[in-house]
Structure formats: structure tokens, C-alpha cells
Amino acid sequence: MKKIALLPAGIIVAMSMFSCDENVSTAGGSLVQDEVEIIVDSAFTVSGRSVDNDLVQSRTVLQLLGNIDAQGYGSLKSDIVCQYMPAASIVTEGVTEEFIDSVKLILTMFKGGFAGDSVVPMGLSVYRLDRQLPSPIYSDFDPTDYYNPSNKIGSTSYSALIDGAQGVGADASGSIYKDIMVTLPREIGVDLYEQFKSSPSTFSSPQAFAEWFPGLYIANSFGSGRVTRIVSNMINVYYRKTQPIPDTNPARDTVLNAVGSYMAVTPEIITNNNLAYKMSDQLKQYAQSGKAVLVGPTGYDVEFTFPAREIIRRYKEQSGALSVINTLSFSLPATKIENDYGLTPPPYILMVKKKDKAKFFSGTQVNDNLSSFYATYNSTTKSYDFSSMRDYILDLVKKDEVTAEDEEFVICPALVSFYVNSNSDYYYYYYGYNSTSQQVSSITPYVTEPVMAALDFSKAKIKFTFSKQTLGH
């Protein structure tokens, strides 16, 4: 602990207004005269331990397909089950059953959106689900009783190569993507057409649609060495349409080629990455030796006790009647664990009170900076920095009693999505760039690629600062 030089109170109040992200308490208004002392206390220690995390709830439209066996990590296999959000309407005017030409499943990946080998050819097979998926659904879901393995409706082979590949394009932001296209039976398009004409209410909600079309099972069929991150999953129907030619006498028609994106995976429907993970002996030995190892999508979380009661005790011992808590931050070093596939620490981690973790992930939630916080991995400093914990300690200071539950936290890999702007309902996911300036729309379990990191609690830094006024005579 060290004390910084005494400053005029008016200056320090102004400084405290810019020293943190949160709104400053009105209590700071009392520090208006004499001298104010800034107290910086960083003499806190903390330790963490690995705990098993074998089950996660998938609450994201991002899907993981394939399998890898990475030295230092272990083997991971993932396939997909999903419902579909139907289009609100299907074009029937000028269209007949005979005009429906083909149907394709389109799975989109971004450039670099994979772990493993980009070149190795891999295959996928598609099956139609026979019954509706359960809710909630978890990473250990077994689709065996939900589809007929002898009734494959589509298959293809693919790689993660971008240069020179078919289906490559760029979105509005300039991000390069690749479409993996699977030809499905034409009858799916005919069935959609007929169902909409006879019962449009089927398309009124995802629940009603799932009763008629439960969804698809998409499985790896051959190949190993890559897991691919699917960012978009939709079904297109290609058809022809008769359309009148304007201002013709006698009236004439023309036939146009068209495409309808009639089904897609969206946040409102049920989708799941079915994960099978066998951890490497190396990681098991790390954890058994007492190291804090974080492994995802499943594997290890890390539990630890944040020294809130010790912080409050020191604050009360040193503060006076006129004191203001300025900041509380927590920096946690994290290093890459050696492996042969370039697996890295997770781009984000969630720090949430242990008692609240299940509730947090049971719905779409964001950090409240009272019981839950997120941090971005800084590849330069090799650390996660929780810089906005002031409200957490302020809340505890007000309590009559701070309990062990208030200090017990769990850290897990997380997927953070952001609104593009505060006036938009659109959002995007982390793809390797820093999005922390955007508004967070949701935080979900990280089930989109293998990640791991060693957290070094011995070098963790907790920094607590507050100001107190010394009255003059």
C-alpha cells in the first residue's frame, strides 16, 4: 500500500470524476475544502483452482462443426442440431410446384473462422429431424433418437481455404466469408410452397413451424483436423416466377429466376453444438498440480475467492467520515498453453458469482458489474483486466453483513455479442477485433471453438483507491 501526495480537494474531486467508467457518487460533493488524500491499496492476494465444467448450454447462433485432436489440448468433436425460423411469407403468386427448381443449405464461415488445418478435406451429412428438440438443450445432447441415420438428405465435402474457392464474398463491413453449399431434396421446397398455401399459420411463429418441420441434424461424415465456426445457417429455395411485362398490348408475361431465403437459424430458435471432448493428460496434470487452467468449450472453469471483506476492512480502518471510493480493478495474467494447433486463450472471460452462474446462463443476460463482469484478453499484456468493479464494492459497503457468497466467483470462457449501435437491433460476435466500445447485447457460454489458458493468480493485481478529506483548523 502507498499513499499519494496531498492535493486540494477541488482538484481531487475533478480527478475522481474521470478516474472510472461509472457515475461518481454524490458523496464526492462533500469533499470541497481543505486537503484530500488519495489512498491506493494493492496489497491483496488471491488464488484460483480448476473445477470441472462438462456441460454448457448453447445459447448462440454460432455453430461448431468438425473434429480435431490437438496435442496438449485433447480431442474435440462437434456436430449440430437446429430448428429454423421460417420466413413470414413465401412467394406463391406466379409460382407453381413445377417452377421450384432446387433447394440448398448454406453454411457460412468467415475467413479464419476455424481451428486446425485449413487444407484438409472434410465431409458433412445432413439429416431431417423426426421430432422437436428439447428445451433447454445442452452440449451433451445425443441426437440418436431424433433422426433416421438411413435417411440422409444431403452431403458435401469442404475445406477452409478461401483463395480461389467457390462461394467466397465480402459483407458490408469488408469481412471475407465463404459459403458451404449442400444440395437438399427439391421436395423440401415443394413442401414449403404447399404448406404456406394451405396453412399460412404454420409460419406465424418458430414454435408452430417446428411442429411441422422440427429441424436438421448436421454431422461430420469424414475427415479430421479442423473445427469450423459456422456464423450463418439458412435454407434457400431457387424457383422461377411468371411476371407480367408492363405496358404490353396484348399483355405478355416473362419468366424470372428467383431465390427465397425461407428458413434460417436465428437467436429465437433452438440450436445446439453437440460436443464430445476428451481432455489431454497434460491438462489434467496441470489442474491436479494446483494450477488454474481454463479450458473451453467444456473442460475446466476456475473458481476463486475475491477478497472483498479484506478490502472493506482496510477501507473502514483508513477512511474517515468524508471519504469516496474511486476505483476497484482486477488484472489477471493468462498465458497460452502449448499445443500443435495454435489454440489460444479465450477472447473473453466472464467472472460471475458462483451462486449466480446457472441463473446467468439460463437466459440472455449481460454483465451488471455487481455480480458479473467480463474482460477481454489483451494479447500484448497477456492478461484479462476487470476495470469496472467499483459498483460491486460500493454495494457491499452498504450491506449490514458481507458473506462468503459475496466473494465466491467462477471464471469461464464467454462469447460476448454487441449491438452495432444503440439504435439497432442487429448485433455481431467477436471475430478477433476489439469491440469493447460497443454496447453489449448478450453474454453466452463460449461454445464456438476450442480455447485454453493458464491463469496466474500469483501475479494477479487488485487495485483499490479511495479519497479522504483531512479537515483543516
KOLBA-285124 format. One record per residue (C-alpha): residue number from 1; residue in one letter; x, y, z. Coordinates in steps of 0.25 Angstrom, whole numbers. Example, Ala and Ser with C-alpha at 12.3 -4.5 7.8 and 13.67 -1.06 7.14 Angstrom:
<atoms>
+------+------+-------+-------+-------+
! resi ! resn !    xx !    yy !    zz !
+------+------+-------+-------+-------+
!    1 !    a !    49 !   -18 !    31 !
!    2 !    s !    55 !    -4 !    29 !
+------+------+-------+-------+-------+
</atoms>
This chain:
<atoms>
+------+------+-------+-------+-------+
! resi ! resn !    xx !    yy !    zz !
+------+------+-------+-------+-------+
!    1 !    m !     0 !     0 !     0 !
!    2 !    k !     5 !    14 !    -3 !
!    3 !    k !    -1 !    28 !    -1 !
!    4 !    i !     0 !    39 !   -12 !
!    5 !    a !     2 !    53 !    -9 !
!    6 !    l !    -8 !    62 !    -3 !
!    7 !    l !   -16 !    71 !   -13 !
!    8 !    p !   -26 !    82 !   -12 !
!    9 !    a !   -40 !    75 !   -10 !
!   10 !    g !   -46 !    82 !   -22 !
!   11 !    i !   -35 !    76 !   -31 !
!   12 !    i !   -37 !    62 !   -26 !
!   13 !    v !   -52 !    63 !   -28 !
!   14 !    a !   -50 !    66 !   -42 !
!   15 !    m !   -40 !    55 !   -44 !
!   16 !    s !   -49 !    45 !   -38 !
!   17 !    m !   -59 !    48 !   -48 !
!   18 !    f !   -50 !    44 !   -59 !
!   19 !    s !   -44 !    32 !   -52 !
!   20 !    c !   -54 !    22 !   -54 !
!   21 !    d !   -65 !    18 !   -64 !
!   22 !    e !   -77 !    18 !   -54 !
!   23 !    n !   -84 !    30 !   -50 !
!   24 !    v !   -78 !    37 !   -38 !
!   25 !    s !   -86 !    36 !   -25 !
!   26 !    t !   -92 !    50 !   -20 !
!   27 !    a !   -84 !    47 !    -7 !
!   28 !    g !   -72 !    53 !   -14 !
!   29 !    g !   -79 !    66 !   -14 !
!   30 !    s !   -75 !    67 !     1 !
!   31 !    l !   -60 !    68 !    -2 !
!   32 !    v !   -60 !    83 !    -5 !
!   33 !    q !   -50 !    89 !     5 !
!   34 !    d !   -36 !    87 !    12 !
!   35 !    e !   -28 !    75 !     7 !
!   36 !    v !   -31 !    61 !     1 !
!   37 !    e !   -23 !    49 !     1 !
!   38 !    i !   -23 !    38 !    -9 !
!   39 !    i !   -21 !    24 !    -3 !
!   40 !    v !   -16 !    14 !   -13 !
!   41 !    d !   -16 !     0 !    -7 !
!   42 !    s !   -11 !   -12 !   -15 !
!   43 !    a !    -6 !   -21 !    -5 !
!   44 !    f !   -17 !   -32 !    -7 !
!   45 !    t !   -14 !   -47 !   -11 !
!   46 !    v !   -23 !   -57 !   -18 !
!   47 !    s !   -23 !   -71 !   -23 !
!   48 !    g !   -31 !   -80 !   -32 !
!   49 !    r !   -34 !   -94 !   -35 !
!   50 !    s !   -39 !  -102 !   -47 !
!   51 !    v !   -52 !  -108 !   -46 !
!   52 !    d !   -59 !  -118 !   -56 !
!   53 !    n !   -69 !  -112 !   -66 !
!   54 !    d !   -74 !  -123 !   -74 !
!   55 !    l !   -87 !  -117 !   -78 !
!   56 !    v !   -91 !  -104 !   -85 !
!   57 !    q !  -104 !   -98 !   -90 !
!   58 !    s !  -103 !   -94 !  -104 !
!   59 !    r !  -109 !   -80 !  -106 !
!   60 !    t !  -103 !   -75 !  -119 !
!   61 !    v !  -106 !   -76 !  -134 !
!   62 !    l !   -91 !   -79 !  -136 !
!   63 !    q !   -89 !   -93 !  -139 !
!   64 !    l !   -77 !  -102 !  -138 !
!   65 !    l !   -75 !  -114 !  -148 !
!   66 !    g !   -64 !  -124 !  -149 !
!   67 !    n !   -53 !  -130 !  -140 !
!   68 !    i !   -39 !  -129 !  -136 !
!   69 !    d !   -28 !  -136 !  -128 !
!   70 !    a !   -19 !  -126 !  -123 !
!   71 !    q !    -6 !  -129 !  -115 !
!   72 !    g !    -7 !  -122 !  -101 !
!   73 !    y !   -22 !  -120 !  -102 !
!   74 !    g !   -29 !  -133 !  -106 !
!   75 !    s !   -39 !  -137 !  -116 !
!   76 !    l !   -52 !  -130 !  -118 !
!   77 !    k !   -63 !  -133 !  -127 !
!   78 !    s !   -75 !  -125 !  -130 !
!   79 !    d !   -88 !  -126 !  -139 !
!   80 !    i !  -101 !  -118 !  -140 !
!   81 !    v !  -115 !  -119 !  -137 !
!   82 !    c !  -124 !  -107 !  -140 !
!   83 !    q !  -138 !  -102 !  -142 !
!   84 !    y !  -141 !   -92 !  -153 !
!   85 !    m !  -148 !   -78 !  -152 !
!   86 !    p !  -158 !   -78 !  -165 !
!   87 !    a !  -160 !   -66 !  -174 !
!   88 !    a !  -172 !   -59 !  -171 !
!   89 !    s !  -177 !   -61 !  -185 !
!   90 !    i !  -174 !   -70 !  -197 !
!   91 !    v !  -176 !   -65 !  -211 !
!   92 !    t !  -187 !   -73 !  -218 !
!   93 !    e !  -192 !   -62 !  -228 !
!   94 !    g !  -187 !   -66 !  -242 !
!   95 !    v !  -181 !   -79 !  -236 !
!   96 !    t !  -185 !   -93 !  -238 !
!   97 !    e !  -179 !  -106 !  -232 !
!   98 !    e !  -173 !  -109 !  -245 !
!   99 !    f !  -165 !   -95 !  -244 !
!  100 !    i !  -158 !  -100 !  -232 !
!  101 !    d !  -144 !  -104 !  -237 !
!  102 !    s !  -135 !  -107 !  -225 !
!  103 !    v !  -132 !  -105 !  -210 !
!  104 !    k !  -119 !  -102 !  -203 !
!  105 !    l !  -114 !  -102 !  -189 !
!  106 !    i !  -104 !   -91 !  -188 !
!  107 !    l !   -94 !   -91 !  -176 !
!  108 !    t !   -85 !   -78 !  -176 !
!  109 !    m !   -72 !   -77 !  -169 !
!  110 !    f !   -63 !   -65 !  -168 !
!  111 !    k !   -48 !   -65 !  -173 !
!  112 !    g !   -40 !   -71 !  -162 !
!  113 !    g !   -53 !   -76 !  -155 !
!  114 !    f !   -47 !   -89 !  -151 !
!  115 !    a !   -37 !   -96 !  -142 !
!  116 !    g !   -28 !  -106 !  -148 !
!  117 !    d !   -23 !  -109 !  -163 !
!  118 !    s !   -30 !  -101 !  -174 !
!  119 !    v !   -26 !  -110 !  -185 !
!  120 !    v !   -31 !  -124 !  -180 !
!  121 !    p !   -44 !  -128 !  -187 !
!  122 !    m !   -55 !  -131 !  -178 !
!  123 !    g !   -69 !  -136 !  -181 !
!  124 !    l !   -83 !  -133 !  -175 !
!  125 !    s !   -96 !  -140 !  -175 !
!  126 !    v !  -110 !  -135 !  -173 !
!  127 !    y !  -122 !  -142 !  -167 !
!  128 !    r !  -136 !  -137 !  -165 !
!  129 !    l !  -140 !  -137 !  -150 !
!  130 !    d !  -152 !  -146 !  -147 !
!  131 !    r !  -157 !  -139 !  -135 !
!  132 !    q !  -155 !  -126 !  -127 !
!  133 !    l !  -143 !  -123 !  -120 !
!  134 !    p !  -144 !  -121 !  -104 !
!  135 !    s !  -142 !  -108 !   -97 !
!  136 !    p !  -133 !  -105 !   -90 !
!  137 !    i !  -123 !  -113 !   -98 !
!  138 !    y !  -108 !  -115 !   -94 !
!  139 !    s !   -95 !  -119 !  -100 !
!  140 !    d !   -96 !  -133 !   -97 !
!  141 !    f !  -109 !  -135 !  -105 !
!  142 !    d !  -110 !  -148 !  -112 !
!  143 !    p !  -118 !  -147 !  -125 !
!  144 !    t !  -119 !  -162 !  -127 !
!  145 !    d !  -134 !  -163 !  -125 !
!  146 !    y !  -137 !  -151 !  -132 !
!  147 !    y !  -133 !  -155 !  -147 !
!  148 !    n !  -133 !  -167 !  -156 !
!  149 !    p !  -118 !  -170 !  -160 !
!  150 !    s !  -122 !  -177 !  -172 !
!  151 !    n !  -130 !  -165 !  -178 !
!  152 !    k !  -118 !  -155 !  -181 !
!  153 !    i !  -124 !  -143 !  -189 !
!  154 !    g !  -111 !  -136 !  -193 !
!  155 !    s !   -96 !  -137 !  -192 !
!  156 !    t !   -83 !  -130 !  -197 !
!  157 !    s !   -68 !  -128 !  -195 !
!  158 !    y !   -61 !  -115 !  -192 !
!  159 !    s !   -49 !  -108 !  -187 !
!  160 !    a !   -46 !   -95 !  -180 !
!  161 !    l !   -38 !   -90 !  -192 !
!  162 !    i !   -43 !   -76 !  -197 !
!  163 !    d !   -33 !   -72 !  -208 !
!  164 !    g !   -39 !   -78 !  -221 !
!  165 !    a !   -51 !   -85 !  -215 !
!  166 !    q !   -65 !   -84 !  -219 !
!  167 !    g !   -75 !   -77 !  -211 !
!  168 !    v !   -65 !   -66 !  -206 !
!  169 !    g !   -70 !   -52 !  -204 !
!  170 !    a !   -70 !   -40 !  -195 !
!  171 !    d !   -80 !   -34 !  -186 !
!  172 !    a !   -83 !   -19 !  -184 !
!  173 !    s !   -72 !   -18 !  -174 !
!  174 !    g !   -62 !   -24 !  -183 !
!  175 !    s !   -61 !   -37 !  -176 !
!  176 !    i !   -58 !   -48 !  -185 !
!  177 !    y !   -67 !   -60 !  -184 !
!  178 !    k !   -69 !   -74 !  -191 !
!  179 !    d !   -82 !   -81 !  -193 !
!  180 !    i !   -82 !   -96 !  -191 !
!  181 !    m !   -94 !  -101 !  -200 !
!  182 !    v !  -101 !  -114 !  -199 !
!  183 !    t !  -112 !  -118 !  -209 !
!  184 !    l !  -125 !  -123 !  -202 !
!  185 !    p !  -136 !  -130 !  -208 !
!  186 !    r !  -145 !  -122 !  -217 !
!  187 !    e !  -157 !  -127 !  -209 !
!  188 !    i !  -154 !  -118 !  -197 !
!  189 !    g !  -156 !  -106 !  -206 !
!  190 !    v !  -169 !  -112 !  -211 !
!  191 !    d !  -174 !  -115 !  -197 !
!  192 !    l !  -171 !  -101 !  -192 !
!  193 !    y !  -179 !   -96 !  -204 !
!  194 !    e !  -191 !  -105 !  -202 !
!  195 !    q !  -191 !  -103 !  -186 !
!  196 !    f !  -191 !   -88 !  -188 !
!  197 !    k !  -203 !   -88 !  -198 !
!  198 !    s !  -211 !   -98 !  -189 !
!  199 !    s !  -207 !   -93 !  -175 !
!  200 !    p !  -200 !   -80 !  -174 !
!  201 !    s !  -202 !   -80 !  -159 !
!  202 !    t !  -190 !   -91 !  -159 !
!  203 !    f !  -181 !   -79 !  -162 !
!  204 !    s !  -186 !   -70 !  -151 !
!  205 !    s !  -176 !   -74 !  -140 !
!  206 !    p !  -164 !   -83 !  -139 !
!  207 !    q !  -171 !   -92 !  -129 !
!  208 !    a !  -183 !   -94 !  -139 !
!  209 !    f !  -172 !   -96 !  -150 !
!  210 !    a !  -164 !  -106 !  -142 !
!  211 !    e !  -177 !  -115 !  -140 !
!  212 !    w !  -177 !  -116 !  -155 !
!  213 !    f !  -162 !  -116 !  -158 !
!  214 !    p !  -154 !  -120 !  -146 !
!  215 !    g !  -141 !  -116 !  -152 !
!  216 !    l !  -128 !  -123 !  -157 !
!  217 !    y !  -116 !  -131 !  -151 !
!  218 !    i !  -103 !  -127 !  -158 !
!  219 !    a !   -92 !  -137 !  -155 !
!  220 !    n !   -77 !  -138 !  -159 !
!  221 !    s !   -76 !  -150 !  -168 !
!  222 !    f !   -61 !  -152 !  -171 !
!  223 !    g !   -48 !  -145 !  -168 !
!  224 !    s !   -41 !  -139 !  -156 !
!  225 !    g !   -32 !  -128 !  -152 !
!  226 !    r !   -42 !  -116 !  -153 !
!  227 !    v !   -54 !  -110 !  -145 !
!  228 !    t !   -61 !   -99 !  -154 !
!  229 !    r !   -69 !   -88 !  -148 !
!  230 !    i !   -82 !   -86 !  -155 !
!  231 !    v !   -87 !   -72 !  -154 !
!  232 !    s !  -100 !   -73 !  -163 !
!  233 !    n !  -109 !   -85 !  -166 !
!  234 !    m !  -120 !   -83 !  -176 !
!  235 !    i !  -128 !   -91 !  -186 !
!  236 !    n !  -131 !   -85 !  -200 !
!  237 !    v !  -141 !   -89 !  -210 !
!  238 !    y !  -138 !   -86 !  -224 !
!  239 !    y !  -150 !   -84 !  -233 !
!  240 !    r !  -156 !   -78 !  -246 !
!  241 !    k !  -167 !   -68 !  -246 !
!  242 !    t !  -177 !   -63 !  -256 !
!  243 !    q !  -178 !   -48 !  -256 !
!  244 !    p !  -186 !   -39 !  -266 !
!  245 !    i !  -178 !   -29 !  -275 !
!  246 !    p !  -183 !   -15 !  -272 !
!  247 !    d !  -189 !    -7 !  -284 !
!  248 !    t !  -190 !   -18 !  -294 !
!  249 !    n !  -202 !   -20 !  -303 !
!  250 !    p !  -206 !   -31 !  -304 !
!  251 !    a !  -202 !   -34 !  -290 !
!  252 !    r !  -189 !   -43 !  -289 !
!  253 !    d !  -182 !   -50 !  -278 !
!  254 !    t !  -168 !   -53 !  -275 !
!  255 !    v !  -161 !   -64 !  -266 !
!  256 !    l !  -151 !   -59 !  -256 !
!  257 !    n !  -141 !   -67 !  -248 !
!  258 !    a !  -142 !   -64 !  -233 !
!  259 !    v !  -137 !   -69 !  -219 !
!  260 !    g !  -144 !   -69 !  -206 !
!  261 !    s !  -137 !   -70 !  -192 !
!  262 !    y !  -149 !   -77 !  -186 !
!  263 !    m !  -142 !   -83 !  -173 !
!  264 !    a !  -131 !   -78 !  -164 !
!  265 !    v !  -124 !   -81 !  -151 !
!  266 !    t !  -127 !   -69 !  -142 !
!  267 !    p !  -126 !   -66 !  -127 !
!  268 !    e !  -140 !   -68 !  -125 !
!  269 !    i !  -140 !   -83 !  -128 !
!  270 !    i !  -133 !   -95 !  -122 !
!  271 !    t !  -119 !   -99 !  -127 !
!  272 !    n !  -108 !  -107 !  -121 !
!  273 !    n !   -94 !  -111 !  -123 !
!  274 !    n !   -93 !  -126 !  -118 !
!  275 !    l !   -79 !  -126 !  -112 !
!  276 !    a !   -71 !  -139 !  -109 !
!  277 !    y !   -58 !  -135 !  -102 !
!  278 !    k !   -47 !  -144 !   -97 !
!  279 !    m !   -36 !  -135 !   -89 !
!  280 !    s !   -22 !  -138 !   -91 !
!  281 !    d !   -14 !  -144 !   -79 !
!  282 !    q !    -5 !  -131 !   -79 !
!  283 !    l !   -17 !  -122 !   -76 !
!  284 !    k !   -22 !  -132 !   -65 !
!  285 !    q !    -8 !  -132 !   -59 !
!  286 !    y !    -7 !  -117 !   -59 !
!  287 !    a !   -20 !  -116 !   -51 !
!  288 !    q !   -17 !  -127 !   -42 !
!  289 !    s !    -4 !  -120 !   -39 !
!  290 !    g !   -12 !  -108 !   -34 !
!  291 !    k !   -11 !   -99 !   -46 !
!  292 !    a !   -23 !   -91 !   -50 !
!  293 !    v !   -26 !   -96 !   -64 !
!  294 !    l !   -37 !   -90 !   -72 !
!  295 !    v !   -42 !  -100 !   -84 !
!  296 !    g !   -54 !   -98 !   -93 !
!  297 !    p !   -64 !  -100 !   -99 !
!  298 !    t !   -64 !  -111 !   -88 !
!  299 !    g !   -53 !  -115 !   -79 !
!  300 !    y !   -49 !  -106 !   -67 !
!  301 !    d !   -55 !   -93 !   -61 !
!  302 !    v !   -47 !   -86 !   -50 !
!  303 !    e !   -53 !   -83 !   -36 !
!  304 !    f !   -46 !   -73 !   -27 !
!  305 !    t !   -50 !   -64 !   -15 !
!  306 !    f !   -49 !   -49 !   -17 !
!  307 !    p !   -44 !   -42 !    -4 !
!  308 !    a !   -56 !   -33 !    -3 !
!  309 !    r !   -57 !   -33 !    12 !
!  310 !    e !   -42 !   -30 !    14 !
!  311 !    i !   -43 !   -18 !     4 !
!  312 !    i !   -55 !   -13 !    12 !
!  313 !    r !   -48 !   -15 !    26 !
!  314 !    r !   -36 !    -7 !    21 !
!  315 !    y !   -45 !     4 !    15 !
!  316 !    k !   -52 !     5 !    28 !
!  317 !    e !   -40 !     6 !    36 !
!  318 !    q !   -33 !    16 !    28 !
!  319 !    s !   -45 !    25 !    23 !
!  320 !    g !   -52 !    36 !    31 !
!  321 !    a !   -66 !    42 !    31 !
!  322 !    l !   -63 !    49 !    18 !
!  323 !    s !   -58 !    38 !     8 !
!  324 !    v !   -61 !    34 !    -6 !
!  325 !    i !   -57 !    21 !   -13 !
!  326 !    n !   -51 !    24 !   -26 !
!  327 !    t !   -47 !    11 !   -33 !
!  328 !    l !   -46 !    -4 !   -32 !
!  329 !    s !   -39 !   -13 !   -43 !
!  330 !    f !   -34 !   -27 !   -44 !
!  331 !    s !   -24 !   -31 !   -54 !
!  332 !    l !   -21 !   -46 !   -56 !
!  333 !    p !   -10 !   -51 !   -65 !
!  334 !    a !   -12 !   -62 !   -74 !
!  335 !    t !    -3 !   -70 !   -83 !
!  336 !    k !    -4 !   -79 !   -95 !
!  337 !    i !    -3 !   -94 !   -93 !
!  338 !    e !     6 !  -101 !  -103 !
!  339 !    n !    -1 !  -109 !  -113 !
!  340 !    d !     1 !  -112 !  -128 !
!  341 !    y !   -12 !  -105 !  -134 !
!  342 !    g !    -9 !   -91 !  -129 !
!  343 !    l !   -21 !   -91 !  -119 !
!  344 !    t !   -21 !   -78 !  -111 !
!  345 !    p !   -27 !   -73 !   -98 !
!  346 !    p !   -42 !   -69 !  -100 !
!  347 !    p !   -44 !   -55 !  -105 !
!  348 !    y !   -54 !   -52 !   -94 !
!  349 !    i !   -56 !   -58 !   -80 !
!  350 !    l !   -68 !   -56 !   -71 !
!  351 !    m !   -66 !   -54 !   -56 !
!  352 !    v !   -79 !   -57 !   -49 !
!  353 !    k !   -83 !   -60 !   -34 !
!  354 !    k !   -82 !   -75 !   -33 !
!  355 !    k !   -97 !   -76 !   -27 !
!  356 !    d !  -102 !   -68 !   -40 !
!  357 !    k !   -95 !   -75 !   -51 !
!  358 !    a !  -106 !   -85 !   -55 !
!  359 !    k !  -116 !   -73 !   -54 !
!  360 !    f !  -108 !   -64 !   -62 !
!  361 !    f !  -107 !   -74 !   -74 !
!  362 !    s !  -121 !   -79 !   -73 !
!  363 !    g !  -125 !   -66 !   -81 !
!  364 !    t !  -119 !   -56 !   -89 !
!  365 !    q !  -112 !   -46 !   -79 !
!  366 !    v !  -101 !   -36 !   -79 !
!  367 !    n !   -91 !   -32 !   -68 !
!  368 !    d !   -97 !   -23 !   -57 !
!  369 !    n !   -83 !   -20 !   -51 !
!  370 !    l !   -89 !   -24 !   -37 !
!  371 !    s !   -89 !   -39 !   -38 !
!  372 !    s !   -84 !   -41 !   -52 !
!  373 !    f !   -73 !   -35 !   -60 !
!  374 !    y !   -66 !   -38 !   -74 !
!  375 !    a !   -52 !   -36 !   -78 !
!  376 !    t !   -45 !   -36 !   -92 !
!  377 !    y !   -32 !   -43 !   -94 !
!  378 !    n !   -20 !   -34 !   -96 !
!  379 !    s !   -10 !   -41 !  -105 !
!  380 !    t !     0 !   -30 !  -102 !
!  381 !    t !     0 !   -30 !   -87 !
!  382 !    k !    -5 !   -45 !   -87 !
!  383 !    s !   -15 !   -42 !   -77 !
!  384 !    y !   -30 !   -40 !   -74 !
!  385 !    d !   -34 !   -27 !   -68 !
!  386 !    f !   -46 !   -25 !   -60 !
!  387 !    s !   -46 !    -9 !   -58 !
!  388 !    s !   -61 !    -6 !   -54 !
!  389 !    m !   -63 !   -13 !   -41 !
!  390 !    r !   -66 !     0 !   -33 !
!  391 !    d !   -81 !    -2 !   -32 !
!  392 !    y !   -78 !   -16 !   -27 !
!  393 !    i !   -70 !   -11 !   -15 !
!  394 !    l !   -80 !     0 !   -13 !
!  395 !    d !   -91 !    -9 !   -12 !
!  396 !    l !   -84 !   -18 !    -2 !
!  397 !    v !   -80 !    -6 !     7 !
!  398 !    k !   -95 !    -3 !     9 !
!  399 !    k !   -99 !   -17 !    13 !
!  400 !    d !  -100 !   -20 !    28 !
!  401 !    e !   -92 !   -33 !    26 !
!  402 !    v !   -83 !   -37 !    15 !
!  403 !    t !   -84 !   -53 !    14 !
!  404 !    a !   -75 !   -63 !     7 !
!  405 !    e !   -85 !   -64 !    -4 !
!  406 !    d !   -82 !   -49 !    -8 !
!  407 !    e !   -67 !   -53 !   -10 !
!  408 !    e !   -68 !   -66 !   -17 !
!  409 !    f !   -66 !   -65 !   -32 !
!  410 !    v !   -65 !   -74 !   -44 !
!  411 !    i !   -58 !   -70 !   -57 !
!  412 !    c !   -62 !   -77 !   -70 !
!  413 !    p !   -59 !   -74 !   -85 !
!  414 !    a !   -71 !   -66 !   -91 !
!  415 !    l !   -76 !   -61 !  -104 !
!  416 !    v !   -79 !   -46 !  -104 !
!  417 !    s !   -88 !   -40 !  -115 !
!  418 !    f !   -90 !   -26 !  -117 !
!  419 !    y !  -101 !   -17 !  -123 !
!  420 !    v !   -95 !    -9 !  -135 !
!  421 !    n !  -101 !     3 !  -129 !
!  422 !    s !  -111 !     7 !  -118 !
!  423 !    n !  -122 !     9 !  -128 !
!  424 !    s !  -121 !    -4 !  -135 !
!  425 !    d !  -126 !   -18 !  -132 !
!  426 !    y !  -114 !   -24 !  -140 !
!  427 !    y !  -102 !   -30 !  -133 !
!  428 !    y !   -89 !   -37 !  -137 !
!  429 !    y !   -80 !   -46 !  -130 !
!  430 !    y !   -65 !   -45 !  -126 !
!  431 !    y !   -56 !   -49 !  -138 !
!  432 !    g !   -43 !   -45 !  -133 !
!  433 !    y !   -44 !   -30 !  -133 !
!  434 !    n !   -47 !   -21 !  -121 !
!  435 !    s !   -61 !   -18 !  -119 !
!  436 !    t !   -61 !   -13 !  -105 !
!  437 !    s !   -66 !     1 !  -109 !
!  438 !    q !   -79 !    -5 !  -114 !
!  439 !    q !   -92 !    -8 !  -106 !
!  440 !    v !   -92 !   -22 !  -101 !
!  441 !    s !  -105 !   -29 !  -105 !
!  442 !    s !  -102 !   -43 !   -98 !
!  443 !    i !   -92 !   -52 !   -92 !
!  444 !    t !   -93 !   -67 !   -94 !
!  445 !    p !   -85 !   -79 !   -92 !
!  446 !    y !   -73 !   -80 !  -101 !
!  447 !    v !   -76 !   -92 !  -110 !
!  448 !    t !   -71 !   -87 !  -123 !
!  449 !    e !   -56 !   -93 !  -123 !
!  450 !    p !   -46 !   -99 !  -114 !
!  451 !    v !   -39 !   -90 !  -105 !
!  452 !    m !   -30 !   -91 !   -93 !
!  453 !    a !   -21 !   -83 !   -84 !
!  454 !    a !   -13 !   -84 !   -71 !
!  455 !    l !   -17 !   -73 !   -61 !
!  456 !    d !    -6 !   -68 !   -52 !
!  457 !    f !   -13 !   -63 !   -39 !
!  458 !    s !     1 !   -62 !   -32 !
!  459 !    k !     3 !   -49 !   -41 !
!  460 !    a !   -11 !   -44 !   -41 !
!  461 !    k !   -13 !   -29 !   -37 !
!  462 !    i !   -24 !   -24 !   -29 !
!  463 !    k !   -24 !    -9 !   -28 !
!  464 !    f !   -33 !    -1 !   -19 !
!  465 !    t !   -33 !    14 !   -18 !
!  466 !    f !   -41 !    24 !    -9 !
!  467 !    s !   -40 !    38 !    -5 !
!  468 !    k !   -42 !    44 !     9 !
!  469 !    q !   -43 !    58 !    13 !
!  470 !    t !   -34 !    64 !    24 !
!  471 !    l !   -41 !    76 !    31 !
!  472 !    g !   -33 !    88 !    33 !
!  473 !    h !   -32 !    96 !    46 !
+------+------+-------+-------+-------+
</atoms>
